């Protein structure tokens, strides 16, 4: 079993070796830039940890893990565009549109999501790609509610915009590891709690969302409760979940 930090290094190495479709030509530069800007790789690390908990080798789950990370990066590239959030900086670097221009950034996001599904299509079963597609559509729906609709339901936006792709980090790994659908229920319940935990802590750090709606103290309580439910879900799963418990603990107290 690998530690979360070891899994992160494996993800970064795999992203560095990722072969993009040759017909992207020069567009590949902005795609690689968007990926190299970095991040904690929480989603692919989670995928690999789920796979290892189920006894699957890292190489077996890695395409699914990278696919989730590429979809996540696509969402960030498009979120930063002037038509959305208009952010000029991402993780201390110029956002993709600021560095390359809006048109190139739009195409970079398009390429990232296409490459994600090319990875997901490596599996014999279509279940990984289907799971990722449904999560991506949910994420897009959440972004629509968040940016285009006034008076949206905060819980619904969080469940879609953040929770769906976070859950997919777990569920795509279940399929990649070969776990039968009849045995996936407890894992899916865990994934739902983890997605909620991640979003509430995000809101605490940004002083947004749950903090604006419920106050800082209540948001912290909701995060702690979500973490406890996630731990309880893990405790009921007959697998080697120690690394996943470590990930939950880290997400609950993260400061960035």
Secondary structure, DSSP 8 states (H G I E B T S, - for coil): ---HHHHHHHHHHHHHH----GGGTTHHHHHHHHHHT----HHHHHHHHHHHHTT--HHHHHHHHHHHHHHHHHHHHHHTSTTTT--SEETTEE-HHHHH-HHHHHHHHHHHHHHHHHHHTTSSSSHHHHHHHHHHHHHHHHHHHHHH-TT--HHHHHIIIIIHHHHHHHHHHHHHTT--GGG-HHHHHHHHHHHHHHHHHHHHHHT-THHHHH-HHHHHHHHHHHHHHHHHHHHTSSS--HHHHHHHHHHHH---
